[in-house]
Amino acid sequence: MDIAIIGAGYVGTTTGIAFAHQGHRVVLIDTDEKKINTLKQSTLPFYEEGMEELLKQCIAKGNLSFSTSLKNKIDQAQLLFITVGTPSLPDGVADLSAVEHVARQIGRHIKEYKVIVVKSTVPVGTGDKIKGIIQTELQTRNLDIPFDQVSNPEFLREGKALYDAMNPDRIVIGCNTEKGKLMMQKLYKEDKDKILFTSIKDAEMIKYASNSFLATKISFINELARLCEKTGVNIMQVAKGMGLDQRIGPQFLQAGIGYGGSCFPKDTQALLALAKEKEQPLHILQAVTKVNQTQVQWFMEKVKKALGNLAEKRITLLGLTFKPQTDDIRESSSLKIIDYLLKHNAIIKAYDPKGMEHVKKIYPSITYASTPIEAVMEADALLLVTEWKEIIELDWNRIKLLLSQPYVFDGRNALDPSAMVQMGYFYEGIGNAPSN
Ligand code: UGA
């Protein structure tokens, strides 16, 4: 099929590459010339393992092209995917200005039937808004061009985006017309058994509900970890025991320093903003965000308690990205940790395999090491912030000799506590008191 993807961010680019790889003809459109030029040169504007190779292949096959002009490319596509960003406004409400702008452009330039698919994460009711915008533009042009609307939320995880794109658990298609549904069925024919058809509004809510529920699991386990610490219970064992119940499941029960990224913090806030607007409070979700906002503070208080005064202490951060296998630092807990340490006049050195350039732009004055070994030299304490494999698999016996004090605070419960203690470390994780 011929597809235009409008918005070459993380979701748009991944979706475009996945469709092109399946043999569809895709044009990826973005007003950001720099981004489009980067993509044209077969380079990804972000890090995602294996994706640049696929980008190259799709371009070479002639299935994937790029443009800065929706107007010039709109005629060649049957399906128009909207994948622009919906960042949070200061009050948590999703900023729909980019989505609305694209809808206006579509209304101004379509000449024949199109299926308009919203993949951006948008609040319930946005589908109706988009329809209204397109219809208004068509009325201004005195035209009555038919179009179908679809909400097709994205469930990709950064760092595993290609796998998720090729092996979706489910494909949610919110659509109120038969023709629109048939077009989407044709598009996803390889995975047609995984399609769940719903109304547009239901699909919009499924996206927010899914992310909010996953965030709930994380905050639940993080808050419980605080209690486990006070009661001599090991949260890792608790999570394992809970996760064996199939109704609960083992995933997203990894206690840590909180969730970050471009999705959970933004989407929970947006759902809360909708709840406020509708005067229907979501008490659980309110608590979820509160736990997440205080989790780093709770962790750092532990660090401070163990080390005493942090002023002039040399603290090393291993990992800066919001999770491993990405260069994304948006809403990463590392940023809150840096703020805390700066406020307490600590001397910070940091290492991350992919995220340092981005953090450097926000905190140019802290020291960045080019290897983990360089980062840990003479440190008074080491904070494991992101569980990169290369960090977990360091030679911890050797690291101990390089530190000035053998203090390790594991913000992801990624290391083996008893092995660390045996090596002679003062080790603290998240709610993982040794079981007795
Ligand atoms: C999340 C969802 O998992 C995707 O399904 C969704 O498509 C995406 O948001 C989106 O809306 O675009 P992502 O933000 O890439 O994906 O990252 P996750 O793997 O969900 O992790 C989010 C955060 O939770 C990370 O900071 C991670 O460290 C943290 N986390 C995750 C925990 O602290 N504990 C866990 O057990 C799991």
Boltz pocket constraint, residues with backbone or C-beta under 6 A from the ligand:
constraints:
  - pocket:
      binder: B
      contacts: [[A, 121], [A, 154], [A, 155], [A, 156], [A, 157], [A, 158], [A, 159], [A, 211], [A, 214], [A, 218], [A, 251], [A, 252], [A, 253], [A, 254], [A, 255], [A, 256], [A, 257], [A, 258], [A, 259], [A, 260], [A, 261], [A, 262], [A, 263], [A, 264], [A, 322], [A, 323]]
      max_distance: 6.0
